[in-house]
Amino acid sequence: MKYLRTKLRRDLMRLFPQFISVFVMALLSVTIFSGFENVWTGMDHQAKNFYKQGHLCDAWIYGKSLDNKSLKKIRDLKGVTKATHSMSILTDLDDDEKDENHSDIQLTTISSTANQKPVSVKGKAYDKKAYGIWLDKTFADKHNLKVGDKIKISYGKLPEATVKIKGLVMSPEYIYYTAIATQTMPDYQKHGYGYVSEKQMEKITGMIYYNQIRINTTKNCNLDKLEEKAEDVLGDKFYSLQTHDDNKSTFQMKDEIDQTKRMATMFTFVFILLALLTMYTTMSRLVKNQMIQIGTMKAIGMTNGEIRTHYMMYGLLVPLIGALIGIPLGKITVARVVMMVKQTTLTLPEWSLETSWGTVMVIVLIIVICVFATMWAAGKALKLSPAETMRGIENQKKRKLKAAKKSAPKSSGNYVWTWVKRDTARNKLRYLIGVIGVTGSMMLMIAGFGMYDSIDASNNYIFNEQYSYDYTGELKEANTALVKQVNDEIKNHKHQWMWQNSVDIKYGDDQKESTIITVLDKGDLFRLEDESTGKRITLPDHGIAVTNKLASDLGIRKGDRIRFNVTGVSKDFKEKVVKITSVRMPQGIYLSKKSWKNMGEKYVPLTIMMNKDGHKAIKDSDAIREFTTIGVQKSNINDLSESCYTVIKLLIIASFFLSIVILYNLGMMNYDERYREYATMKVMGYTSNEIRSIVMTDCMLVSIPGWLIGIPVGFAFLKAFINVVSFDSLEWRMTLEPIHFILLSVFVILCAVLINLFICHKVNKIVMTEALKSVD
C-alpha cells in the first residue's frame, strides 16, 4: 500500500488537469449549496431569536369593539394560554414639506408585553405607562429621525398631536411591512410602524377602541377549530384569525427561507447528477490509460481489493478538495450576494451567515457518488486476468465477434458514417453519456435564460397589458363622502375605482389559503383576460372570477362554488366561479362592484386608478392620502424579482462553465479511447481532413440528439424551476425569447465543435510508432 500511496500522489499531481472537471463540478455544487444554506440557516436562526425576543404571539384575532368581555371569552377558550388586546390604527406623519411622498405610521398600543414586545435598538426600552412613541428604526433612518426628536401625527380629521420619540425599535410582526395587504413591496420611506401606551393613544385619538387580540396557544392546539370557536363566541365582532402562515410578515419570512432551500436543492441535484457523469468519464479515461499498470499490479500479487481502494481514493480526494474550497467560497460570494438581496425586503435586528449539517451531507453525497463512479469505471479492468489487462484490451473475442458481424461499406463515399456507426455500436455507454452531457448543458442554459425571460415577460405584461393607468391614489379613509368628492374632481378624466383586501379561501378538509380579493368598478384601466381564449373579459354581475395560478394550486374549476372570508367582514361567502382569468398580479379573487353589492355588501373603494390628466386634476385633493406612479410599482416588482435574478445569473454562469467542462471531458474520453485507432488510420494513409471528417461526424451524432432531447427536458426543468421560485402573489409564465434560444443552441453546438477541432489537432500530433506499440 505504501507504493500505491506514492503512485496516487504522483498521479494526482501529474494528471490533475484530467480531474479538473470533477474538481469544478464539486466546487460549483458546494459553492452554490453552501452559499444558499448559509443564508437560509442564518435567516431561520435570527428569525427565531427575533420571535423569542419580541414575544411573538401564535395568532392574531381581528375584529371590532373587542372589549374586556370579548377578551375574557377568548381567554376561556380551550387551547389559549395567553391573550391580550390592543388598538392598531393607521396615522399620518405630518411633514413640514408637503409633497406626494406622503408617509404614514401604523400605531399600536401595548397593554401587556406577554405576547408582543418591540425589540429596542436605540433609546429607552418600551414603557407601557409612558407618553411618547417607540418608532420603527428603518422608517426613522429613512426620515433622519433619532431618539429625542418630536414628530407630528394626525388621525383622520382629528387635530395633529406632537409625540416625542422615546426609542427606536424593531418588531417581529413587521419583518416584512407593506402597510396594506395588497402592497407587493415594503417602502420604508412611506410606511412605518410605532408603539405607544394606551394613554398616549387616547391623547391622540380621544378614545381606546380595541380591534386586535393576540393569543398564545398550547402546542397541540388546532388553530382552525380555534378560529371557529372564536367566531362563535365573538359573533359579529369577529373578522378573522391569522396564524403565522396567514400573517404577511411571518409568512414572507418563511416563504423566503423555503424558496432559498428549494432553489439550492434543485441546483445541487442537477450538479450532482452531472458530477456522477463527469467522474465516470474521467475515471474511465484514467483506467483506460493505466490498463498495463493495473495488469502489472495484479501480476506482482496485489489484490483486487487493494487496487480498488487505490482507485477509490481518486473519487474521494478530488471532489473533497473541491468541496472544501467551495465552503468558504460559497460564503464570501453566493451567500453575501443573496443576503444583500434579502435585506432589501426583510428587516431583522441581526443578520448572520451560518453553516449547518446540510452542507456536510451534500459533500458526503458527492463523494459517495464519485467513489461509486470510480469503482464502476475500474470494475471492468479488475474482472480481467493480469495477462488480458496487460495487453490493454477488455475482451478481445467480444470485439472481434462484433467486428465480424459488421458488413463492409458499400462504397468509399459512406465510409465515414459506417465507421462512426460501428464505433457507436461498440461503445453504447460512451455514446449515451455524450448525449446526456449535451442534454444537461442545454437544460441548464434553457432554465437560466428562460427564467430571466419568464420574469421579464410577465412583469412587462403586468405593466403594459394588465395595468393601463399612470397613477393610483389612496383615499385617506373608506368614506363615501371622500369618494364622491374625488369623483366630482376627476369626472372629466379617465379613471377606475378599486377596492382590495385580504381574504381566506376555505377548501378541502379544513384547509385555508390566504390571498387577495379585488372588487373593480367599471373601467378599462385594470384589464382582465380569459385564461382559455386570451380575450378581454368583463366581470359578471353575479359570481366571481379566480386567477389561473390560484385555481391551479387549489384545484378550482369553472362552475365550482368556493367559500371565503374577507378581512373586516364578519360573515362567510360561498360564490360560484364564473370565469378563470389570466391576471398575473395580484393572485386571488376578482369580482365586479355590482356582484359585490349583490352579495349584500356596501362598495366603498379606497383606491382610484387614473391617467396623467386625471392625476393633474386631483393631485392637490385633500381626500387623497398618497399617489403612486406605475413606474414605482414596476420598480417594486423588479426589486421583488431581484432575488431570483441573482440566482439566475449564477445559473447562467454555472451552465456555461458546466457545458465547457462536460463537453471537454467527453471529447477527451473519446480521444483516449480512439488513440490507437486514429494512429492506425494515419498509418493506412488517411489524410487529416478525412480523420477530421470522422471526428466531426461523430461529434454531430452526439450533439444533435443531445440538443434535441435537451429542448423538452430544458423546458420541463424551467417549468419546475418557475413553480419552485415563484411567489404566491404573482404568476410568472414560462417564456424563452427566440434570440436567447438561438444563442444558447449555437453556444452548445459551437462548444462541441471547437472541442472536437481541438481533438483533431491532437490527432495530428500523434506519434504513430509510439501509439501502436503493444504487447499484442
C-alpha atoms as one frame of an Amber mdcrd trajectory, in Angstrom:
protein
   0.000   0.000   0.000   2.966   2.295   0.534   3.764   2.161  -3.202   0.116
   2.756  -4.088   0.081   5.891  -1.935   3.160   7.145  -3.738   1.530   6.377
  -7.101  -1.668   8.141  -6.004   0.231  11.264  -5.007   2.186  11.345  -8.255
  -0.890  10.657 -10.382  -2.884  13.430  -8.737  -0.101  15.918  -9.345   0.619
  14.761 -12.899  -2.948  14.109 -14.033  -4.783  16.853 -12.166  -5.744  18.557
 -15.464  -7.716  15.404 -16.257  -9.557  15.718 -12.932 -10.261  19.423 -13.299
 -13.809  18.717 -14.482 -14.628  16.685 -11.345 -12.958  19.332  -9.213 -15.005
  22.111 -10.853 -18.237  20.136 -10.521 -17.732  19.534  -6.795 -16.591  23.134
  -6.313 -19.665  24.598  -8.031 -22.097  22.237  -6.287 -20.823  23.012  -2.796
 -20.254  26.714  -3.504 -23.867  27.223  -4.563 -25.458  24.940  -1.974 -23.378
  26.131   0.974 -23.865  29.759  -0.101 -27.636  29.419  -0.092 -27.575  27.303
   3.056 -25.563  29.950   4.906 -28.322  32.433   4.082 -31.370  30.342   4.967
 -29.794  28.875   8.122 -28.794  32.335   9.323 -32.226  33.765   8.482 -34.014
  30.924  10.251 -31.853  31.223  13.349 -32.082  35.016  13.582 -35.841  35.000
  12.890 -36.449  32.517  15.715 -34.317  34.610  18.061 -36.261  37.696  16.970
 -39.599  35.962  17.586 -38.424  34.969  21.041 -37.101  38.444  21.894 -40.266
  40.096  20.640 -42.601  37.642  22.434 -44.335  36.930  19.128 -47.823  35.526
  19.587 -49.126  32.368  17.908 -52.161  34.024  16.289 -53.947  37.330  15.801
 -57.699  37.872  16.076 -59.090  40.908  14.243 -62.481  42.402  14.957 -64.381
  45.411  16.228 -65.106  46.588  19.775 -63.016  43.804  21.322 -63.557  44.971
  24.902 -62.638  43.227  28.158 -65.655  40.901  27.902 -64.539  39.787  24.458
 -61.006  39.311  25.762 -62.272  37.112  28.605 -64.258  34.951  26.170 -61.120
  34.327  24.134 -59.036  33.583  27.228 -61.565  30.977  28.308 -61.281  29.034
  25.033 -59.606  25.642  25.249 -56.035  25.783  23.999 -55.489  29.508  24.703
 -52.717  30.173  27.218 -52.347  33.959  26.887 -54.497  36.685  25.351 -54.058
  40.467  25.263 -55.945  43.057  23.274 -54.664  46.189  21.606 -55.665  49.018
  19.349 -53.996  49.491  15.969 -54.655  52.392  13.578 -53.027  53.944  10.541
 -51.948  57.528  11.199 -50.327  60.209   9.067 -46.868  61.638   9.653 -47.245
  65.364   9.125 -44.019  66.524   7.494 -43.107  70.164   7.224 -42.654  69.730
   3.463 -45.901  68.873   1.701 -45.360  66.675  -1.363 -46.565  63.476  -2.903
 -44.168  61.403  -0.802 -46.742  61.013   1.905 -45.732  58.938   4.951 -47.862
  57.043   7.446 -47.274  55.174  10.697 -49.156  52.112  11.916 -49.679  52.877
  15.615 -50.273  50.001  18.024 -50.924  50.034  21.753 -49.463  47.529  24.166
 -51.224  46.862  27.447 -49.069  43.819  28.202 -45.772  42.561  26.798 -46.806
  38.928  27.321 -47.213  38.268  23.603 -45.901  41.401  21.893 -42.788  43.329
  22.784 -40.903  45.653  20.435 -37.174  44.949  20.491 -35.317  48.107  21.487
 -32.452  49.096  19.179 -31.747  52.635  20.416 -33.039  54.718  23.304 -35.163
  53.506  26.194 -36.921  50.165  26.363 -40.671  50.238  25.803 -42.674  51.505
  28.792 -46.404  50.739  28.636 -47.196  53.603  31.049 -45.141  56.386  29.461
 -46.014  59.017  26.910 -44.121  59.062  23.625 -43.582  56.712  20.695 -41.238
  53.819  20.034 -40.670  54.181  16.307 -39.681  51.700  13.597 -35.882  52.061
  13.195 -35.856  51.530   9.432 -38.544  54.175   8.924 -36.715  56.556  11.272
 -33.454  56.106   9.364 -35.189  56.930   6.075 -36.528  60.169   7.593 -33.356
  61.058   9.529 -35.230  60.816  12.820 -33.488  59.987  16.077 -34.261  59.437
  19.745 -35.434  62.679  21.361 -36.923  64.157  18.177 -40.573  65.172  18.116
 -42.917  64.232  15.303 -46.429  65.349  14.404 -49.063  62.644  13.950 -52.649
  63.055  12.775 -55.549  60.620  12.583 -58.462  61.358  10.280 -59.901  64.816
  10.885 -58.638  64.982  14.471 -56.087  67.651  15.410 -52.470  66.646  14.966
 -50.540  65.520  18.039 -46.873  66.118  18.789 -45.156  62.976  20.093 -41.601
  62.522  21.320 -39.532  59.575  20.055 -38.526  57.617  23.172 -36.771  54.793
  21.345 -36.139  53.101  18.025 -37.403  49.541  17.784 -37.907  46.552  15.529
 -40.814  44.148  15.754 -41.155  40.512  14.627 -44.698  41.385  13.500 -43.246
  43.725  10.886 -40.255  41.893   9.410 -41.942  42.431   6.049 -44.102  45.536
   6.423 -46.169  46.841   3.497 -48.826  48.895   5.353 -51.650  47.220   3.429
 -52.115  43.580   2.457 -52.264  44.345  -1.259 -48.912  46.149  -1.484 -46.221
  43.971  -3.055 -43.029  45.500  -1.633 -42.063  47.359   1.551 -41.486  51.081
   1.119 -39.867  52.290   4.325 -39.785  55.862   3.082 -43.581  55.928   3.010
 -44.690  53.345   5.556 -43.526  52.691   9.111 -44.882  51.496  12.439 -44.703
  52.550  16.045 -45.786  51.508  19.530 -47.426  53.744  22.111 -49.009  53.309
  25.514 -52.779  53.324  25.841 -52.770  56.731  27.464 -50.672  58.149  24.611
 -53.109  56.627  22.097 -56.043  58.110  23.979 -54.368  61.514  23.830 -54.021
  61.194  20.022 -57.470  59.788  19.211 -59.527  60.710  22.268 -60.562  57.090
  22.866 -59.410  53.471  23.084 -61.063  51.154  20.570 -59.623  47.641  20.694
 -59.561  45.886  17.301 -56.946  43.165  17.867 -56.433  40.265  20.247 -53.098
  38.461  20.304 -53.136  34.899  21.617 -50.663  32.214  22.581 -51.779  28.608
  22.407 -50.784  25.149  23.546 -48.525  23.126  21.231 -51.266  20.760  20.103
 -53.939  23.408  19.641 -55.907  23.133  16.387 -55.982  26.741  15.160 -58.660
  26.058  12.554 -61.048  24.803  15.217 -59.988  27.645  17.500 -60.962  30.096
  14.754 -64.437  28.575  14.580 -64.816  28.822  18.362 -63.597  32.430  18.381
 -66.122  33.314  15.701 -68.867  31.634  17.727 -68.105  33.487  20.968 -67.449
  36.890  19.377 -70.270  36.845  16.839 -70.437  39.942  14.627 -67.385  41.386
  16.381 -65.153  38.748  14.766 -63.442  39.498  11.454 -60.677  36.926  11.061
 -57.969  34.906  12.767 -54.425  34.879  11.373 -51.732  32.340  12.137 -48.043
  32.632  11.259 -48.909  31.103   7.877 -51.536  33.798   7.242 -49.728  36.826
   8.617 -47.963  38.590   5.760 -44.776  39.279   7.706 -44.156  35.848   9.216
 -45.351  34.086   6.060 -42.995  36.118   3.883 -40.051  35.239   6.116 -40.934
  31.543   5.963 -41.534  31.738   2.212 -38.178  33.438   1.577 -36.392  30.743
   3.608 -38.247  27.912   1.850 -37.653  29.472  -1.577 -33.910  29.648  -0.890
 -33.919  25.991   0.179 -35.799  24.877  -2.920 -33.516  26.737  -5.305 -30.376
  25.345  -3.678 -31.771  21.812  -3.704 -32.705  21.940  -7.396 -29.297  23.248
  -8.454 -27.394  20.806  -6.306 -29.441  17.825  -7.532 -28.611  18.666 -11.168
 -24.946  19.307 -10.413 -24.577  16.035  -8.502 -26.053  14.074 -11.417 -23.567
  15.766 -13.731 -20.791  15.052 -11.215 -21.631  11.340 -11.481 -21.390  11.556
 -15.261 -18.163  13.551 -15.151 -16.465  11.310 -12.608 -17.307   8.203 -14.576
 -15.943   9.583 -17.846 -12.798  10.876 -16.116 -12.090   7.597 -14.341 -12.856
   5.584 -17.480 -10.220   7.582 -19.288  -7.729   7.154 -16.448  -8.293   3.405
 -16.133  -8.038   3.010 -19.902  -4.654   4.714 -19.843  -3.460   2.623 -16.886
  -4.562  -0.815 -18.026  -0.967  -2.055 -18.287  -0.228  -0.646 -14.818  -3.267
  -2.414 -13.404  -2.144  -5.684 -15.044   1.348  -5.220 -13.618  -0.044  -4.592
 -10.110  -2.140  -7.758 -10.344   0.820  -9.738 -11.710   3.072  -8.813  -8.765
   0.476 -10.014  -6.276  -1.674  -7.025  -5.359  -5.267  -7.999  -4.602  -8.325
  -6.591  -6.349  -9.334  -5.015  -3.027  -6.053  -3.079  -2.746  -6.255  -1.885
  -6.349  -9.921  -0.971  -5.963  -9.140   1.018  -2.787  -6.342   2.792  -4.639
  -8.673   3.978  -7.422 -11.414   4.816  -4.909  -9.049   7.420  -3.469  -9.226
   9.368  -6.740 -13.002   9.580  -6.318 -12.537  10.634  -2.698  -9.729  13.187
  -2.770 -10.537  15.218  -5.904 -14.188  16.087  -5.008 -13.190  16.521  -1.358
 -10.623  19.180  -2.295 -13.189  20.956  -4.493 -15.852  20.739  -1.781 -13.578
  22.088   0.968 -12.675  25.073  -1.185 -16.359  25.520  -2.080 -17.444  26.044
   1.547 -15.584  29.350   2.174 -16.015  30.387  -1.469 -19.796  29.993  -1.189
 -19.835  32.068   1.980 -17.898  35.012   0.562 -19.584  35.033  -2.859 -23.022
  33.435  -3.245 -24.096  33.887   0.386 -23.225  37.571   0.561 -24.921  38.369
  -2.739 -28.131  36.516  -1.810 -28.174  38.004   1.704 -27.862  41.540   0.319
 -30.939  40.890  -1.830 -32.916  39.529   1.139 -32.012  42.590   3.219 -33.792
  44.861   0.736 -37.193  43.402   1.701 -36.783  41.892   5.182 -35.743  43.638
   8.387 -34.025  41.745  11.202 -32.049  43.126  14.150 -29.121  40.911  13.143
 -28.100  39.045  10.008 -25.697  36.137  10.031 -24.322  33.521   7.655 -24.354
  30.091   9.262 -23.447  26.623   8.022 -25.325  23.533   9.143 -25.084  19.802
   8.583 -26.787  20.195   5.216 -23.519  21.171   3.514 -21.731  18.239   5.129
 -24.418  15.872   3.868 -24.110  17.260   0.332 -20.324  16.827   0.425 -20.717
  13.247   1.634 -23.272  12.584  -1.123 -20.954  13.982  -3.810 -18.027  11.916
  -2.530 -20.122   8.735  -2.317 -21.345   9.259  -5.890 -17.830   9.956  -7.173
 -16.424   6.911  -5.362 -19.218   4.791  -6.800 -18.459   6.118 -10.290 -14.782
   5.334  -9.761 -15.488   1.765  -8.669 -17.838   1.347 -11.616 -15.172   2.506
 -14.076 -12.362   0.459 -12.508 -14.501  -2.651 -12.050 -14.178  -3.714 -15.691
 -10.401  -3.867 -15.541 -10.398  -5.810 -12.257 -12.523  -8.580 -13.777  -9.788
  -9.443 -16.303  -6.754 -11.656 -15.763  -3.320  -9.998 -15.451  -2.368 -11.150
 -18.966  -5.528  -9.708 -20.531  -5.165  -6.464 -18.626  -1.513  -6.025 -19.626
  -2.484  -6.397 -23.293  -4.573  -3.246 -22.855  -7.814  -4.836 -24.038 -11.055
  -5.636 -22.274 -12.440  -8.540 -24.211 -10.674  -9.314 -27.447 -13.061 -12.081
 -28.504 -16.090  -9.915 -27.965 -14.612  -7.144 -30.055 -13.712  -9.487 -32.895
 -17.172 -11.004 -32.830 -18.810  -7.612 -33.094 -16.449  -6.565 -35.849 -17.208
  -9.738 -37.837 -20.924  -9.021 -37.752 -20.488  -5.645 -39.371 -20.717  -5.585
 -43.143 -18.155  -3.758 -45.210 -19.036  -0.349 -46.593 -20.786  -0.454 -49.924
 -18.782   2.395 -51.353 -15.956   4.668 -50.404 -18.369   7.563 -50.139 -20.026
   6.374 -46.906 -17.026   5.045 -45.009 -17.276   7.944 -42.530 -20.804   7.075
 -41.432 -20.013   3.361 -41.455 -17.037   3.862 -39.164 -18.967   6.176 -36.818
 -21.964   3.817 -36.611 -19.760   0.817 -35.884 -17.855   2.698 -33.220 -21.101
   3.898 -31.624 -22.480   0.353 -31.602 -19.331  -0.902 -29.849 -19.463   1.892
 -27.255 -23.128   2.428 -26.493 -22.494   3.628 -22.927 -19.970   6.204 -24.049
 -22.414   7.465 -26.685 -25.223   7.638 -24.123 -23.030   9.600 -21.719 -22.173
  12.043 -24.504 -25.838  12.626 -25.329 -26.665  13.095 -21.628 -23.837  15.611
 -21.306 -25.125  17.775 -24.160 -28.699  17.400 -22.852 -27.580  18.622 -19.408
 -25.861  21.641 -20.927 -28.974  22.590 -22.899 -31.225  22.025 -19.893 -29.254
  24.330 -17.607 -28.992  27.116 -20.147 -32.672  26.945 -21.114 -33.522  27.140
 -17.399 -31.215  30.124 -16.864 -32.220  32.212 -19.870 -35.830  31.019 -19.693
 -36.244  32.077 -16.081 -34.907  35.525 -16.860 -37.208  35.869 -19.878 -40.202
  34.499 -17.948 -39.885  37.063 -15.165 -39.207  39.901 -17.592 -42.101  38.965
 -19.904 -44.551  38.537 -17.013 -43.602  41.875 -15.459 -43.897  43.599 -18.822
 -47.314  42.014 -19.346 -48.488  43.309 -15.979 -47.455  46.894 -16.594 -48.083
  47.117 -20.345 -51.199  44.977 -20.793 -52.898  44.340 -17.461 -52.378  47.824
 -15.953 -53.032  50.704 -18.338 -53.163  53.541 -15.808 -50.422  56.042 -14.946
 -51.179  56.695 -11.265 -53.025  55.189  -8.346 -54.351  57.216  -5.441 -55.242
  56.026  -1.941 -58.070  57.745  -0.061 -57.394  58.880   3.476 -60.149  56.561
   4.695 -63.022  54.431   3.426 -65.648  57.125   3.248 -68.458  57.627   0.723
 -68.152  61.412   1.062 -64.476  61.258   0.019 -65.344  59.007  -2.915 -67.978
  61.499  -4.068 -65.542  64.400  -3.653 -62.893  62.713  -5.818 -65.490  61.692
  -8.417 -66.557  65.305  -8.752 -62.934  66.442  -9.153 -61.963  63.803 -11.737
 -65.272  63.249 -13.552 -63.993  64.589 -16.895 -60.941  62.323 -16.938 -60.379
  58.596 -17.331 -60.389  56.724 -14.025 -61.467  53.474 -12.364 -62.147  52.633
  -8.712 -60.825  49.544  -6.970 -61.166  48.008  -3.513 -58.753  45.296  -2.328
 -58.471  43.354   0.880 -57.046  40.115   2.211 -59.249  37.028   2.005 -59.095
  33.448   3.296 -60.343  30.787   0.892 -61.555  27.645   2.650 -61.234  24.367
   0.776 -60.691  20.656   1.312 -60.648  19.290   4.857 -60.319  22.430   6.965
 -57.635  23.886   4.657 -57.244  27.606   4.137 -55.420  29.771   1.592 -54.770
  33.460   2.250 -54.852  35.670  -0.828 -56.312  38.955  -2.175 -59.848  39.925
  -3.160 -60.239  42.711  -5.722 -63.554  44.472  -6.399 -63.476  46.594  -9.560
 -65.799  49.360 -10.685 -66.489  49.933 -14.375 -63.499  50.935 -16.484 -60.636
  49.538 -18.543 -57.573  50.706 -16.630 -57.312  47.302 -14.917 -57.734  44.696
 -17.652 -58.627  41.035 -17.274 -58.343  38.322 -19.912 -59.967  34.910 -20.179
 -57.420  32.180 -19.469 -58.549  29.839 -22.239 -59.249  32.323 -25.063 -56.934
  35.217 -24.190 -59.742  37.675 -24.919 -60.565  40.567 -22.642 -63.396  39.848
 -20.202 -65.882  41.899 -18.224 -66.577  40.806 -14.678 -70.090  39.374 -14.275
 -72.883  40.886 -12.187 -73.166  37.633 -10.236 -70.389  35.277  -9.198 -66.624
  35.702  -9.129 -63.507  35.240 -11.244 -60.421  33.412  -9.963 -56.855  33.792
 -11.251 -55.344  30.881 -13.142 -52.460  30.215 -10.731 -54.742  30.168  -7.686
 -57.240  27.925  -9.499 -54.448  25.539 -10.455 -52.964  25.470  -6.933 -56.305
  24.804  -5.217 -57.907  22.642  -7.934 -60.669  25.167  -8.622 -62.617  24.802
 -11.861 -65.155  26.950 -13.646 -68.597  26.349 -12.140 -67.296  25.416  -8.667
 -68.578  27.198  -5.580 -65.911  28.310  -3.129 -66.156  29.527   0.447 -64.169
  32.542   1.592 -63.950  35.073   4.392 -62.916  38.691   3.805 -60.936  40.561
   6.457 -63.161  43.159   8.102 -66.380  41.404   7.054 -67.957  39.261   9.741
 -69.749  36.750   7.506 -68.593  33.940   5.196 -69.362  33.883   1.474 -69.981
  30.984  -0.897 -69.918  32.073  -4.516 -69.815  30.440  -7.950 -66.633  30.691
 -10.044 -67.889  32.115 -13.340 -64.545  32.816 -15.008 -60.862  31.839 -14.787
 -58.719  34.866 -15.600 -55.076  35.144 -16.654 -54.275  38.053 -14.320 -50.620
  37.837 -13.275 -50.806  40.036 -10.179 -52.218  40.049  -7.631 -53.389  36.463
  -7.492 -56.772  35.915  -5.901 -60.484  36.577  -6.386 -61.914  39.233  -8.721
 -65.473  40.493  -8.866 -67.417  43.484 -10.075 -68.881  46.249  -7.961 -72.377
  45.007  -8.829 -71.547  41.434  -7.853 -70.173  42.681  -4.515 -73.395  44.592
  -3.886 -75.454  41.553  -4.875 -73.601  39.672  -2.146 -75.123  42.126   0.322
 -72.069  44.358   0.837 -71.592  48.097   0.504 -68.957  49.221  -2.004 -66.666
  51.891  -0.535 -63.420  51.820  -2.543 -60.069  53.055  -1.277 -58.005  53.103
  -4.486 -58.529  55.078  -7.673 -56.611  54.423 -10.903 -56.188  57.278 -13.361
 -54.263  58.599 -16.346 -51.928  61.601 -16.264 -54.699  64.135 -16.876 -56.736
  62.649 -14.038 -53.730  62.962 -11.736 -53.337  66.637 -12.602 -56.992  67.201
 -11.746 -56.822  65.707  -8.240 -53.136  65.931  -7.254 -53.929  68.642  -4.688
 -57.083  66.948  -3.376 -57.241  66.739   0.412 -59.150  63.439   0.066 -56.104
  61.527  -1.217 -53.592  60.105   1.211 -50.904  59.310  -1.372 -50.246  58.825
  -5.071 -48.115  56.080  -6.616 -46.863  56.079 -10.187 -46.924  52.913 -12.263
 -43.151  53.326 -12.620 -42.707  52.976  -8.859 -44.931  49.880  -8.843 -42.854
  48.327 -11.609 -39.668  49.142  -9.729 -41.099  47.427  -6.646 -41.882  44.280
  -8.633 -38.387  44.305 -10.094 -36.984  44.566  -6.572 -39.134  41.610  -5.550
 -37.769  39.662  -8.518 -34.176  40.625  -7.776 -33.505  37.612  -5.551 -34.476
  35.367  -8.467 -32.415  37.422 -10.921 -29.384  36.919  -8.684 -29.842  33.158
  -8.738 -30.485  33.207 -12.489 -27.184  34.967 -13.152 -25.408  32.323 -11.081
 -27.224  29.592 -13.001 -26.311  31.061 -16.394 -22.641  31.454 -15.427 -22.551
  27.939 -13.975 -24.255  26.491 -17.070 -21.589  27.997 -19.342 -18.795  26.548
 -17.213 -20.518  23.181 -16.966 -21.116  22.999 -20.711 -17.440  23.570 -21.424
 -16.271  21.162 -18.711 -18.665  18.347 -19.622 -18.124  18.564 -23.381 -14.352
  18.812 -22.959 -14.345  15.816 -20.661 -16.392  13.745 -23.112 -14.219  14.816
 -26.023 -11.039  13.815 -24.217 -12.535  10.455 -23.266 -13.350   9.804 -26.919
  -9.795  10.773 -27.906  -8.177   8.486 -25.342 -10.364   5.535 -26.314  -9.621
   6.021 -30.032  -5.967   6.935 -29.684  -4.704   3.747 -31.331  -7.460   3.816
 -33.952  -6.513   7.320 -35.040  -2.875   6.260 -35.245  -3.858   3.229 -37.341
  -5.801   5.477 -39.729  -2.748   7.682 -40.193  -0.577   4.637 -40.945  -3.142
   3.445 -43.503  -2.908   6.782 -45.292  -5.979   8.660 -44.121  -5.475  12.382
 -44.544  -6.038  14.913 -41.770  -9.223  16.130 -43.489 -10.607  12.590 -43.638
  -9.903  11.996 -39.937 -11.386  15.398 -39.122 -14.495  14.429 -41.077 -14.873
  11.283 -38.960 -14.358  13.209 -35.684 -16.849  15.935 -36.639 -19.432  13.425
 -37.844 -19.175  11.629 -34.527 -19.487  14.999 -32.767 -22.700  15.791 -34.635
 -24.090  12.322 -33.933 -23.761  13.091 -30.219 -24.502  16.828 -30.179 -27.644
  16.945 -32.310 -29.608  14.248 -30.389 -28.428  15.791 -27.110 -29.555  19.211
 -28.321 -32.946  17.887 -29.448 -33.563  15.970 -26.211 -32.307  18.936 -24.184
 -35.057  21.202 -25.540 -38.104  19.438 -23.968 -36.073  18.449 -20.906 -34.913
  22.046 -20.510 -38.441  23.429 -20.754 -39.678  20.831 -18.251 -36.899  21.849
 -15.838 -37.723  25.529 -16.464 -41.378  24.920 -15.627 -40.435  23.149 -12.396
 -37.952  25.905 -11.556 -40.610  28.619 -12.034 -43.002  26.732  -9.735 -40.265
  26.457  -7.115 -39.168  30.093  -7.002 -42.414  31.951  -7.782 -44.246  33.973
  -5.151 -47.863  33.336  -4.134 -48.875  36.887  -5.006 -47.917  36.773  -8.701
 -47.608  34.378 -11.603 -44.605  34.039 -13.908 -45.426  32.399 -17.235 -42.795
  30.205 -18.909 -41.106  32.166 -21.718 -37.884  31.850 -23.706 -37.062  34.542
 -26.232 -36.186  33.135 -29.714 -32.911  35.084 -29.790 -31.831  33.539 -26.490
 -32.786  30.064 -27.697 -30.698  30.575 -30.829 -27.734  31.925 -28.857 -27.647
  29.100 -26.317 -28.142  26.480 -29.058 -25.280  27.970 -31.060 -23.127  28.011
 -27.934 -23.714  24.323 -27.144 -23.132  23.176 -30.726 -20.183  25.534 -31.230
 -18.630  24.431 -27.947 -18.858  20.778 -29.038 -17.396  21.606 -32.475 -14.467
  23.610 -31.066 -13.605  20.876 -28.596 -13.610  18.283 -31.375 -11.447  20.535
 -33.557  -9.030  20.632 -30.655  -9.102  16.818 -30.637  -8.358  16.824 -34.376
  -5.346  18.996 -33.629  -4.170  16.444 -31.056  -4.666  13.648 -33.587  -2.280
  15.384 -35.953   0.388  15.301 -33.254   0.092  11.556 -32.546   3.441   9.758
 -32.821   2.377   6.637 -34.689   5.278   4.386 -33.679   4.666   5.112 -30.010
   0.874   4.855 -30.230   0.983   1.448 -31.939   3.439  -0.135 -29.524   1.784
  -3.105 -27.861   2.439  -6.390 -26.209   0.000  -7.983 -28.671
